[in-house]
Amino acid sequence: MYAQKTIIRAPLGKNEELRQVIAQKYLPVVRSRPGFMAAYLLEQVDDADTCELIQFWDNQAALENFHRTGMLQASIQSIAAELPGVRLERQGYVVRVALGILPVEEDAVGV
């Protein structure tokens, strides 16, 4: 399994708009791609304008294939295009130890 973590810093007071862009525009594209497993948006409690988007994929190749489509919607940069002033920082991880099954709830996408 492979995980990609993206730290996202929204412009001051734009966290609600950021959440909507991720839930309604970015994640619907991501979830349809082969190898996608789950995604979680973690909103920081003590800094409302900072969050982390964690995506889980079957493997690194599945994520790289997703990015190779060349479509803006297939890029995390599509979030920045929708919400000017957003800052993004990505990191990738190989998941070597895990416990449990990642749930994918249909209702969780629509905010």
Backbone as a printed PyTorch tensor [residue, N CA C, xyz], in Angstrom:
tensor([[[  0.8570,  -1.1710,   0.0000],
         [  0.0000,   0.0000,   0.0000],
         [  0.9040,   1.2360,   0.0000]],

        [[  0.3820,   2.3050,  -0.5710],
         [  1.1290,   3.5560,  -0.6700],
         [  0.2280,   4.6860,  -0.1760]],

        [[  0.8150,   5.6250,   0.5450],
         [  0.0540,   6.7700,   1.0590],
         [  0.7130,   8.0610,   0.5970]],

        [[ -0.1170,   9.0130,   0.2530],
         [  0.3760,  10.3460,  -0.0670],
         [ -0.2700,  11.3220,   0.8990]],

        [[  0.5740,  12.1190,   1.5610],
         [  0.0830,  13.1280,   2.4940],
         [  0.3430,  14.4970,   1.8850]],

        [[ -0.6930,  15.3190,   1.8510],
         [ -0.5480,  16.6770,   1.3580],
         [ -0.9470,  17.6340,   2.4630]],

        [[ -0.0080,  18.4580,   2.8950],
         [ -0.3140,  19.5020,   3.8680],
         [ -0.8570,  20.6780,   3.0790]],

        [[ -2.0170,  21.1630,   3.4780],
         [ -2.6850,  22.2400,   2.7570],
         [ -2.9070,  23.4110,   3.7040]],

        [[ -2.4640,  24.5680,   3.2870],
         [ -2.6900,  25.7900,   4.0580],
         [ -3.5650,  26.7040,   3.2270]],

        [[ -4.7760,  26.9290,   3.7140],
         [ -5.7450,  27.7660,   3.0010],
         [ -5.5260,  29.2280,   3.3600]],

        [[ -5.9350,  30.1280,   2.4710],
         [ -5.9130,  31.5440,   2.8390],
         [ -6.8060,  31.7570,   4.0750]],

        [[ -6.4770,  32.7230,   4.8680],
         [ -7.1990,  32.9950,   6.1110],
         [ -8.7090,  33.0230,   5.8920]],

        [[ -9.4170,  32.2030,   6.6520],
         [-10.8720,  32.1820,   6.6180],
         [-11.4790,  31.4290,   5.4460]],

        [[-10.6790,  30.6860,   4.6920],
         [-11.1840,  29.9880,   3.5050],
         [-11.2690,  28.4780,   3.7010]],

        [[-11.2260,  28.0020,   4.9380],
         [-11.2170,  26.5600,   5.1780],
         [-12.5100,  25.8750,   4.7220]],

        [[-13.6390,  26.5190,   4.8590],
         [-14.9060,  25.9330,   4.4110],
         [-14.9080,  25.7880,   2.8880]],

        [[-14.4430,  26.8110,   2.2020],
         [-14.3610,  26.7540,   0.7400],
         [-13.3660,  25.6780,   0.2960]],

        [[-12.2560,  25.5600,   1.0000],
         [-11.2670,  24.5270,   0.7050],
         [-11.8940,  23.1440,   0.8450]],

        [[-12.6060,  22.9220,   1.9310],
         [-13.2690,  21.6380,   2.1740],
         [-14.2130,  21.2900,   1.0190]],

        [[-14.9730,  22.2640,   0.5570],
         [-15.9080,  22.0250,  -0.5390],
         [-15.1920,  21.6950,  -1.8410]],

        [[-14.1170,  22.3900,  -2.1400],
         [-13.3470,  22.1140,  -3.3640],
         [-12.8150,  20.6840,  -3.3270]],

        [[-12.2670,  20.2810,  -2.1960],
         [-11.7170,  18.9300,  -2.0720],
         [-12.8260,  17.8920,  -2.1940]],

        [[-13.9190,  18.0800,  -1.4820],
         [-14.9960,  17.0850,  -1.4510],
         [-15.7940,  17.0220,  -2.7480]],

        [[-16.0180,  18.1530,  -3.3730],
         [-16.9310,  18.1760,  -4.5190],
         [-16.2340,  18.1870,  -5.8770]],

        [[-14.9710,  18.6000,  -5.9380],
         [-14.2970,  18.6850,  -7.2300],
         [-13.1020,  17.7500,  -7.3490]],

        [[-12.2650,  17.6950,  -6.3230],
         [-11.0460,  16.8930,  -6.4240],
         [-11.2990,  15.4090,  -6.1540]],

        [[-11.8950,  15.0880,  -5.0160],
         [-12.0550,  13.6790,  -4.6460],
         [-12.9360,  12.8760,  -5.6020]],

        [[-13.9890,  13.4360,  -6.1910],
         [-14.7450,  12.6360,  -7.1640],
         [-13.8950,  12.1740,  -8.3540]],

        [[-12.9140,  12.9610,  -8.7680],
         [-12.0160,  12.5550,  -9.8490],
         [-11.0720,  11.4700,  -9.3390]],

        [[-10.5180,  11.6740,  -8.1570],
         [ -9.5510,  10.7360,  -7.5820],
         [-10.1740,   9.3680,  -7.3450]],

        [[-11.3470,   9.3400,  -6.8050],
         [-11.9470,   8.0570,  -6.3980],
         [-12.2770,   7.1520,  -7.5680]],

        [[-12.3650,   7.6870,  -8.7690],
         [-12.6990,   6.8750,  -9.9360],
         [-11.4690,   6.2090, -10.5630]],

        [[-10.2960,   6.5070, -10.0710],
         [ -9.0620,   6.0120, -10.6740],
         [ -8.6770,   4.6280, -10.1460]],

        [[ -8.1410,   3.7750, -11.0510],
         [ -7.6950,   2.4380, -10.6300],
         [ -6.6260,   2.5410,  -9.5460]],

        [[ -6.7590,   1.7170,  -8.5340],
         [ -5.7800,   1.6700,  -7.4550],
         [ -6.0900,   2.5610,  -6.2780]],

        [[ -7.0610,   3.4720,  -6.4170],
         [ -7.4150,   4.3500,  -5.3000],
         [ -8.1330,   3.5270,  -4.2410]],

        [[ -7.7820,   3.7430,  -2.9820],
         [ -8.4040,   3.0100,  -1.8810],
         [ -9.2700,   3.9080,  -1.0040]],

        [[ -8.7090,   5.0070,  -0.5230],
         [ -9.4380,   5.8730,   0.4030],
         [ -8.7180,   7.2040,   0.5230]],

        [[ -9.4420,   8.2090,   1.0270],
         [ -8.8520,   9.5200,   1.2940],
         [ -9.4870,  10.0810,   2.5510]],

        [[ -8.6880,  10.8010,   3.3060],
         [ -9.1570,  11.4320,   4.5460],
         [ -8.6590,  12.8640,   4.5850]],

        [[ -9.5310,  13.7750,   4.9000],
         [ -9.1520,  15.1700,   5.1020],
         [ -9.1370,  15.4160,   6.6070]],

        [[ -7.9570,  15.7040,   7.1350],
         [ -7.7800,  15.9540,   8.5620],
         [ -7.6510,  17.4490,   8.7680]],

        [[ -8.5730,  18.0370,   9.4970],
         [ -8.5400,  19.4770,   9.7500],
         [ -7.9100,  19.7310,  11.1080]],

        [[ -6.9060,  20.5740,  11.1200],
         [ -6.1590,  20.8410,  12.3430],
         [ -7.0260,  21.6080,  13.3380]],

        [[ -7.0580,  21.1500,  14.5700],
         [ -7.9140,  21.7390,  15.5930],
         [ -7.4350,  23.1230,  16.0200]],

        [[ -6.1280,  23.2870,  16.1940],
         [ -5.6100,  24.5570,  16.6960],
         [ -5.1800,  25.5360,  15.6020]],

        [[ -5.4140,  25.1860,  14.3390],
         [ -5.1200,  26.0780,  13.2130],
         [ -6.1330,  25.7590,  12.1130]],

        [[ -7.2450,  26.4500,  12.1400],
         [ -8.3720,  26.1310,  11.2600],
         [ -8.0480,  26.2650,   9.7800]],

        [[ -6.9840,  26.9360,   9.4240],
         [ -6.6480,  27.1230,   8.0100],
         [ -5.6130,  26.1120,   7.5080]],

        [[ -5.2950,  25.1150,   8.3250],
         [ -4.3440,  24.0810,   7.9320],
         [ -5.0060,  22.7170,   8.0370]],

        [[ -4.7750,  21.8970,   7.0120],
         [ -5.3060,  20.5330,   7.0450],
         [ -4.3400,  19.6130,   6.3140]],

        [[ -4.5960,  18.3260,   6.4220],
         [ -3.8120,  17.3240,   5.7130],
         [ -4.7730,  16.4230,   4.9640]],

        [[ -4.4770,  16.2000,   3.7020],
         [ -5.2490,  15.2720,   2.8900],
         [ -4.3920,  14.0270,   2.7330]],

        [[ -4.8790,  12.9090,   3.2280],
         [ -4.1360,  11.6570,   3.1430],
         [ -4.8940,  10.7250,   2.2050]],

        [[ -4.1840,  10.2710,   1.1770],
         [ -4.7680,   9.3600,   0.2000],
         [ -4.0480,   8.0240,   0.2730]],

        [[ -4.8010,   6.9460,   0.1460],
         [ -4.2360,   5.5980,   0.1430],
         [ -4.4760,   4.9630,  -1.2200]],

        [[ -3.4180,   4.3720,  -1.7550],
         [ -3.4400,   3.7450,  -3.0690],
         [ -2.9150,   2.3230,  -2.9450]],

        [[ -3.2600,   1.4730,  -3.9130],
         [ -2.7440,   0.0980,  -3.9120],
         [ -1.2210,   0.0900,  -3.8790]],

        [[ -0.6190,   0.9920,  -4.6720],
         [  0.8350,   1.0700,  -4.7470],
         [  1.2340,   2.4200,  -5.3510]],

        [[  2.5100,   2.6950,  -5.3500],
         [  2.9940,   3.9750,  -5.8560],
         [  2.7170,   4.1150,  -7.3520]],

        [[  2.8010,   3.0210,  -8.0870],
         [  2.5550,   3.0640,  -9.5340],
         [  1.1330,   3.5250,  -9.8400]],

        [[  0.1540,   3.1150,  -9.0420],
         [ -1.2320,   3.5450,  -9.2620],
         [ -1.3540,   5.0550,  -9.1150]],

        [[ -0.7190,   5.6150,  -8.1050],
         [ -0.7480,   7.0690,  -7.9200],
         [ -0.0320,   7.7740,  -9.0670]],

        [[  1.1110,   7.2620,  -9.4670],
         [  1.8540,   7.8820, -10.5750],
         [  1.0560,   7.8170, -11.8740]],

        [[  0.3600,   6.7220, -12.1290],
         [ -0.4910,   6.6150, -13.3170],
         [ -1.6070,   7.6410, -13.2830]],

        [[ -2.1480,   7.8880, -12.1070],
         [ -3.1890,   8.8930, -11.9450],
         [ -2.6560,  10.2740, -12.3260]],

        [[ -1.4640,  10.5970, -11.8860],
         [ -0.8640,  11.9000, -12.1780],
         [ -0.4650,  12.0430, -13.6480]],

        [[ -0.2240,  10.9330, -14.3140],
         [  0.2080,  10.9720, -15.7160],
         [ -0.9020,  11.3270, -16.6860]],

        [[ -2.1290,  11.4140, -16.2420],
         [ -3.2240,  11.7060, -17.1710],
         [ -3.0490,  13.0690, -17.8300]],

        [[ -2.3230,  13.9690, -17.1670],
         [ -2.1110,  15.2990, -17.7270],
         [ -3.2740,  16.2520, -17.4990]],

        [[ -4.3510,  15.7730, -16.9160],
         [ -5.5140,  16.6140, -16.6320],
         [ -5.2650,  17.4060, -15.3550]],

        [[ -5.6650,  18.6710, -15.3450],
         [ -5.5280,  19.4740, -14.1350],
         [ -6.3150,  18.8380, -12.9920]],

        [[ -7.4970,  18.2740, -13.2900],
         [ -8.3220,  17.6490, -12.2590],
         [ -7.6110,  16.4650, -11.6040]],

        [[ -6.6340,  15.8720, -12.3070],
         [ -5.9030,  14.7270, -11.7880],
         [ -4.7120,  15.1540, -10.9490]],

        [[ -4.5820,  16.4220, -10.7060],
         [ -3.4470,  16.9430,  -9.9640],
         [ -3.9210,  17.6230,  -8.6900]],

        [[ -3.1240,  17.4920,  -7.6520],
         [ -3.4370,  18.1950,  -6.4070],
         [ -3.3940,  19.7010,  -6.6570]],

        [[ -2.7060,  20.1200,  -7.7220],
         [ -2.6470,  21.5380,  -8.0780],
         [ -4.0120,  22.0780,  -8.4870]],

        [[ -4.9480,  21.1800,  -8.8050],
         [ -6.2980,  21.6420,  -9.1620],
         [ -6.9440,  22.3510,  -7.9740]],

        [[ -6.5610,  21.9850,  -6.7620],
         [ -7.0890,  22.6500,  -5.5640],
         [ -6.5960,  24.0880,  -5.5360]],

        [[ -5.3160,  24.2900,  -5.8250],
         [ -4.7500,  25.6410,  -5.8520],
         [ -5.3580,  26.4720,  -6.9750]],

        [[ -5.6850,  25.8220,  -8.0940],
         [ -6.3050,  26.5360,  -9.2100],
         [ -7.7130,  27.0170,  -8.8460]],

        [[ -8.4090,  26.2290,  -8.0330],
         [ -9.7680,  26.5880,  -7.6010],
         [ -9.7730,  27.6340,  -6.4910]],

        [[ -8.7350,  27.6420,  -5.6790],
         [ -8.6920,  28.5180,  -4.5150],
         [ -7.3220,  29.2030,  -4.4530]],

        [[ -7.1700,  30.3360,  -5.1520],
         [ -5.8730,  31.0300,  -5.1710],
         [ -5.3740,  31.3410,  -3.7560]],

        [[ -4.0780,  31.2000,  -3.5810],
         [ -3.4700,  31.4700,  -2.2820],
         [ -3.2480,  30.2200,  -1.4490]],

        [[ -3.7660,  29.0820,  -1.8910],
         [ -3.5590,  27.8190,  -1.1810],
         [ -2.1070,  27.4020,  -1.3510]],

        [[ -1.5120,  26.9030,  -0.2680],
         [ -0.1460,  26.3750,  -0.3150],
         [ -0.2100,  24.8740,  -0.0890]],

        [[  0.5180,  24.1280,  -0.9100],
         [  0.4990,  22.6660,  -0.8640],
         [  1.8990,  22.1210,  -0.6630]],

        [[  1.9980,  21.0650,   0.1410],
         [  3.2770,  20.3810,   0.3500],
         [  2.9870,  18.8810,   0.3970]],

        [[  3.5360,  18.1320,  -0.5640],
         [  3.2420,  16.7050,  -0.6890],
         [  4.3870,  15.8360,  -0.2080]],

        [[  4.0170,  14.6680,   0.3330],
         [  4.9900,  13.6610,   0.7440],
         [  4.3850,  12.2950,   0.4650]],

        [[  5.2270,  11.3450,   0.0650],
         [  4.7600,   9.9890,  -0.2020],
         [  5.3790,   8.9940,   0.7610]],

        [[  4.6250,   7.9330,   1.0510],
         [  5.0680,   6.9270,   2.0240],
         [  4.6720,   5.5350,   1.5570]],

        [[  5.5560,   4.5890,   1.7380],
         [  5.2060,   3.1910,   1.5670],
         [  4.6520,   2.7260,   2.9050]],

        [[  3.4880,   2.1100,   2.8900],
         [  2.8750,   1.6190,   4.1260],
         [  3.2970,   0.1650,   4.2980]],

        [[  4.1170,  -0.0920,   5.2990],
         [  4.6390,  -1.4400,   5.5250],
         [  3.9400,  -2.1490,   6.6880]],

        [[  3.3080,  -1.3800,   7.5530],
         [  2.5860,  -1.9640,   8.6770],
         [  1.2250,  -1.2860,   8.7410]],

        [[  0.1740,  -2.0840,   8.8070],
         [ -1.1780,  -1.5380,   8.8910],
         [ -2.0460,  -2.4860,   9.6950]],

        [[ -3.0760,  -1.9610,  10.2970],
         [ -4.0210,  -2.7640,  11.0610],
         [ -5.4180,  -2.3440,  10.6560]],

        [[ -6.2480,  -3.2710,  10.3030],
         [ -7.6300,  -2.9620,   9.9480],
         [ -7.8030,  -2.7210,   8.4600]],

        [[ -9.0060,  -2.3500,   8.1110],
         [ -9.3760,  -2.1020,   6.7260],
         [ -9.7780,  -0.6460,   6.5930]],

        [[ -9.3290,   0.0010,   5.5340],
         [ -9.6940,   1.4000,   5.3030],
         [-11.1500,   1.4670,   4.8390]],

        [[-12.0070,   2.1130,   5.6030],
         [-13.3990,   2.2440,   5.1560],
         [-13.5270,   3.3310,   4.1030]],

        [[-14.3910,   3.0990,   3.1370],
         [-14.7000,   4.1160,   2.1320],
         [-16.1890,   4.3260,   2.2020]],

        [[-16.5710,   5.4400,   2.8250],
         [-17.9940,   5.7300,   2.9950],
         [-18.4680,   6.6370,   1.8870]],

        [[-19.4970,   6.2100,   1.1830],
         [-20.0380,   7.0100,   0.0830],
         [-20.5080,   8.3750,   0.5710]],

        [[-21.0970,   8.4430,   1.7420],
         [-21.6470,   9.6970,   2.2560],
         [-20.5810,  10.6920,   2.6910]],

        [[-19.3640,  10.2070,   2.9330],
         [-18.3190,  11.0840,   3.4520],
         [-17.8330,  12.0740,   2.3960]],

        [[-18.0100,  11.7880,   1.1240],
         [-17.4970,  12.6550,   0.0730],
         [-18.3130,  13.9300,  -0.0420]],

        [[-19.6110,  13.8480,   0.0350],
         [-20.4520,  15.0270,  -0.1440],
         [-20.5460,  15.8590,   1.1110]],

        [[-19.8840,  16.9870,   1.1200],
         [-19.9030,  17.8670,   2.2960],
         [-21.0320,  18.8560,   2.1430]]])
